[in-house]
């Protein structure tokens, strides 16, 4: 049994206002408007993706912004680069309205989307093929939100990732996006790695074995969220089982539309994911339309944000194989106080 250290939690930090959490779109904080970078040199020549027998990885350094979310540099029609967040909790790729106007993109149909606060009707724009280094992404009809609400020039959603896998290395601050195939083996094979199977719902991966006091809960890995967000069914379960570390405190989360949504904030003492203990997990609970759209309104559900994911050395999210792999830290005494988890899987189980 490998024990990792427990994160020290402070009440003042617990009550800090969380970033905004989008649902079908993205969690995003309400930072100042993000300036769109000036156009730079055209893209390098394209590199053909690998065939099934030759998988060529795309390695892209990422920046962890002030909300600990990942941003990558994206070219649009040879212009850019622009900072886009990678959001495995967002069904659609999104563009900032300001960037769409600057690029002179043609407006398409108005789309109705679910957010953490409710639903919103927003314009869409036809975005020509996106390019990240040698990785070519298809053109898309992207919903548009104000840049100050999404906190970036755009979001890369699961519509761009559903045929690929993402490997995030928090030690090296690098991210790999690979073309993959069915039944491909995991890239993380450490003894401490925890492999969790998942089911697919609207492109998102929902972890199949997560429990609180023996009660099954649905967990979605959400790289677009700074912090974790639970639905009201999970809040009730936590309250009934007295699983909260601190009293519930009122707070607000800001939707991708800029709407402030009332929420309750606490820390969950213990959640078990496929035998892995996650302790003192900060969570905001909100009555969100996003959970209803996913069919997760009446059952306990959680969007697992970056504050939890970054506690691991690496995380692999394999969409075609419906698999998420968590790589626990190699040294239990490293960076004391920054990680909280324990691998409780018994040998041979």
C-alpha positions in Angstrom: 0.0 0.0 0.0 1.5 3.3 -1.1 0.5 6.3 1.1 0.7 9.8 -0.4 0.7 12.8 1.8 -2.5 14.7 2.8 -2.9 18.2 1.6 -3.0 20.8 4.3 -6.3 22.7 4.0 -6.9 26.1 5.4 -10.4 27.5 6.1 -9.5 30.8 4.5 -8.4 29.0 1.3 -11.6 26.9 1.4 -13.8 29.9 1.4 -11.9 31.6 -1.4 -14.2 32.4 -4.3 -14.0 29.6 -6.9 -13.5 30.1 -10.6 -16.4 29.9 -12.9 -17.5 26.5 -14.0 -19.1 25.9 -17.3 -21.0 22.7 -18.1 -21.4 22.0 -21.8 -18.9 24.6 -22.3 -16.2 25.3 -19.7 -15.4 26.3 -16.2 -13.7 29.7 -16.4 -12.9 32.4 -14.0 -13.9 36.0 -14.5 -10.5 37.4 -15.1 -9.8 40.6 -17.0 -10.2 40.5 -20.7 -7.5 38.4 -22.3 -5.7 40.4 -25.0 -5.5 38.5 -28.3 -1.9 38.0 -29.4 -0.8 39.7 -32.7 -0.4 37.5 -35.7 3.0 35.9 -36.1 4.7 33.9 -38.8 2.7 31.3 -40.8 2.5 27.8 -39.6 5.3 25.3 -40.2 4.5 22.7 -42.9 2.0 20.1 -41.8 3.3 16.7 -40.7 1.0 13.8 -41.7 -0.4 12.0 -38.7 0.8 8.5 -38.0 -1.0 5.4 -39.3 -2.5 2.8 -37.1 0.8 1.0 -37.0 2.8 4.1 -36.4 1.4 6.5 -33.9 3.2 9.9 -33.9 2.8 11.9 -30.7 2.3 15.6 -30.6 4.1 17.2 -27.7 3.1 20.7 -26.7 4.3 22.6 -23.7 1.4 24.1 -21.8 1.1 27.0 -19.4 -0.8 26.7 -16.1 -2.7 30.0 -15.8 -3.7 31.7 -12.6 -6.5 29.3 -12.2 -4.3 26.2 -12.9 -6.0 25.4 -16.1 -4.0 24.3 -19.3 -3.6 26.6 -22.2 -2.0 25.7 -25.6 -1.0 27.8 -28.6 -3.4 27.4 -31.5 -3.2 28.8 -35.1 -6.4 29.6 -37.0 -6.2 29.9 -40.7 -2.5 30.6 -40.4 -3.0 33.4 -37.9 -2.0 33.5 -34.3 -0.9 31.8 -32.1 -3.8 32.2 -29.7 -4.1 30.8 -26.2 -6.8 28.1 -26.0 -7.7 26.2 -22.9 -8.0 22.4 -23.2 -11.3 21.4 -21.6 -12.2 17.7 -21.3 -15.4 18.8 -19.6 -16.7 20.8 -22.6 -18.7 19.1 -25.3 -17.9 21.8 -27.9 -14.9 23.8 -28.9 -15.5 27.5 -28.2 -14.1 30.8 -29.5 -14.0 34.2 -27.9 -16.3 36.7 -29.6 -13.6 39.3 -29.7 -11.2 36.9 -31.6 -14.0 35.9 -34.0 -14.6 39.5 -34.8 -10.9 40.2 -35.2 -10.5 37.3 -37.6 -13.6 38.3 -39.6 -15.2 34.9 -39.1 -18.6 34.3 -40.6 -21.4 34.0 -38.1 -23.5 30.8 -38.2 -26.5 29.6 -36.5 -27.4 30.6 -32.9 -26.9 27.6 -30.5 -28.6 26.9 -27.2 -26.1 25.4 -24.7 -26.3 24.3 -21.1 -24.0 26.1 -18.6 -23.5 25.7 -14.9 -26.1 28.4 -14.3 -28.8 27.3 -16.8 -28.9 27.6 -20.5 -27.9 30.3 -23.0 -28.4 31.0 -26.7 -25.2 32.2 -28.2 -23.8 32.9 -31.7 -21.5 30.5 -33.5 -18.7 31.1 -36.0 -17.2 28.8 -38.6 -13.6 28.2 -37.6 -11.3 26.9 -40.3 -8.9 24.1 -39.4 -7.1 24.7 -36.1 -3.4 23.9 -35.9 -1.2 23.1 -32.9 2.4 22.5 -34.0 2.1 19.4 -36.2 -1.4 18.4 -35.0 -4.2 19.3 -37.4 -7.7 19.7 -36.0 -10.8 19.8 -38.1 -12.9 22.8 -38.9 -15.7 23.5 -36.5 -18.9 25.5 -35.9 -17.8 27.0 -32.6 -20.1 28.7 -30.1 -18.8 32.1 -29.0 -18.6 33.7 -25.5 -16.9 36.8 -24.3 -13.2 36.3 -23.7 -13.4 37.9 -20.2 -15.8 35.1 -19.2 -13.9 32.1 -20.7 -10.5 33.5 -19.6 -8.8 32.7 -22.9 -9.1 33.2 -26.7 -11.0 29.9 -26.9 -11.5 26.4 -25.6 -10.6 23.0 -27.1 -13.5 20.7 -26.3 -14.0 16.9 -26.6 -15.3 17.3 -30.1 -11.6 17.8 -31.0 -10.3 15.1 -28.7 -12.8 12.2 -28.9 -10.5 10.2 -31.3 -7.3 11.0 -29.4 -5.8 10.6 -26.0 -4.2 13.3 -23.9 -1.2 12.7 -21.6 -0.6 15.5 -19.1 2.7 15.5 -17.2 2.6 17.9 -14.3 6.2 17.3 -13.4 7.5 18.5 -16.8 4.6 20.7 -17.6 4.1 19.1 -21.0 1.1 17.7 -22.7 1.0 15.0 -25.4 -2.0 14.6 -27.8 -1.8 11.4 -29.7 -3.7 9.7 -32.4 -4.7 6.4 -30.9 -6.6 3.2 -31.7 -9.0 0.8 -30.0 -7.4 -1.5 -27.5 -4.2 0.5 -27.5 -2.2 -0.1 -24.2 -1.8 2.7 -21.7 1.2 5.0 -21.9 1.5 5.1 -18.1 2.7 1.7 -16.8 4.1 2.6 -13.4 3.4 0.3 -10.5 1.7 3.2 -8.7 -0.6 3.9 -11.7 -4.4 3.6 -11.2 -6.4 2.6 -14.3 -10.0 3.6 -14.2 -12.5 2.6 -16.9 -15.2 5.1 -18.0 -18.4 5.3 -20.0 -19.1 8.0 -22.6 -21.8 10.6 -22.2 -22.0 13.4 -24.8 -18.3 12.8 -25.5 -17.2 13.2 -21.8 -15.7 10.3 -19.9 -17.5 9.4 -16.7 -15.4 7.3 -14.3 -17.1 3.9 -13.6 -15.9 3.2 -10.1 -16.0 6.1 -7.7 -17.6 5.9 -4.3 -18.4 8.0 -1.2 -19.1 5.9 1.9 -19.7 2.9 -0.4 -22.3 4.9 -2.5 -21.5 5.1 -6.2 -20.9 8.6 -7.6 -20.3 9.7 -11.2 -17.0 11.6 -11.7 -16.1 13.5 -14.9 -12.5 14.5 -15.4 -12.7 18.2 -16.3 -9.4 19.9 -17.2 -11.2 23.2 -17.9 -12.2 23.6 -14.2 -9.9 25.1 -11.6 -11.8 23.4 -8.8 -14.3 20.6 -8.5 -18.1 21.1 -8.7 -20.7 18.7 -7.4 -24.4 18.5 -8.0 -27.1 18.8 -5.3 -27.5 15.0 -5.1 -23.9 14.8 -4.1 -24.2 17.6 -1.6 -27.1 15.8 0.0 -25.1 12.5 0.2 -22.1 14.4 1.7 -24.4 16.0 4.3 -26.3 12.8 5.1 -23.1 10.8 5.6 -21.4 13.7 7.4 -18.6 13.5 4.9 -17.8 17.2 4.9 -14.6 18.3 6.6 -16.0 21.8 7.3 -19.5 23.3 7.5 -21.1 24.2 4.2 -20.4 27.8 3.4 -22.3 29.9 0.8 -20.4 31.2 -2.2 -20.9 31.9 -5.9 -19.5 30.5 -9.1 -19.6 32.5 -12.3 -20.9 30.8 -15.4 -19.3 31.1 -18.8 -22.1 33.7 -19.6 -21.0 35.9 -16.7 -23.9 34.9 -14.6 -23.3 34.4 -10.8 -24.7 31.1 -9.5 -25.2 30.5 -5.8 -23.3 27.5 -4.4 -22.2 25.8 -1.2 -18.5 25.2 -0.5 -16.8 22.6 1.7 -14.2 19.9 1.6 -15.1 16.2 1.2 -13.2 14.0 3.7 -12.8 11.0 1.4 -13.7 9.7 -2.1 -12.5 6.4 -3.4 -11.8 6.1 -7.1 -11.0 2.5 -8.1 -9.3 1.8 -4.8 -7.5 5.2 -4.7 -8.3 7.5 -1.8 -8.7 11.2 -2.5 -8.8 13.1 0.8 -10.0 16.6 1.7 -11.3 17.4 -1.7 -12.5 21.0 -2.1 -15.9 21.1 -3.8 -18.5 23.7 -4.7 -22.1 22.4 -5.0 -24.5 24.0 -7.4 -28.0 23.2 -8.9 -26.7 23.1 -12.4 -28.5 22.7 -15.7 -25.3 21.0 -17.0 -25.9 18.0 -14.8 -29.5 17.7 -16.0 -28.4 17.7 -19.7 -26.0 14.8 -18.9 -28.7 12.9 -17.1 -26.8 13.3 -13.8 -29.2 15.4 -11.9 -30.8 12.8 -9.6 -27.6 10.8 -8.9 -24.5 12.1 -7.1 -22.0 13.5 -9.6 -18.8 15.5 -9.6 -16.7 17.5 -12.1 -13.1 16.7 -11.0 -11.1 19.9 -11.6 -7.5 20.8 -12.0 -6.8 21.4 -8.3 -7.2 17.6 -7.9 -5.7 16.4 -11.2 -2.5 18.4 -10.6 -1.8 16.4 -7.4 -0.7 13.5 -9.6 2.5 13.2 -11.5 0.7 12.4 -14.8 -2.8 11.9 -16.0 -3.7 10.0 -19.2 -7.2 10.5 -20.7 -7.9 8.1 -23.5 -11.2 8.8 -25.2 -11.5 6.0 -27.7 -10.6 3.4 -25.1 -12.7 5.1 -22.4 -9.9 5.0 -19.9 -8.3 7.4 -17.4 -4.9 6.6 -15.8 -3.7 8.4 -12.7 0.1 8.2 -12.0 0.8 8.6 -8.3 4.0 10.5 -7.2 7.1 8.4 -7.1 8.4 9.8 -3.8 6.0 10.1 -0.8 8.1 12.7 0.9 8.4 15.0 -2.1 6.6 18.4 -2.1 5.0 17.7 1.3 1.6 19.2 1.8 0.8 19.7 -1.9 -0.7 16.3 -2.7 -3.6 14.3 -1.1 -4.4 10.8 -2.2 -3.6 7.2 -1.2 -3.5 4.1 -3.3 -5.6 1.7 -1.3 -5.5 -1.2 -3.8 -4.4 -4.4 -2.1 -1.7 -6.4 -3.9 -3.1 -8.9 -6.3 -6.6 -7.3 -6.3 
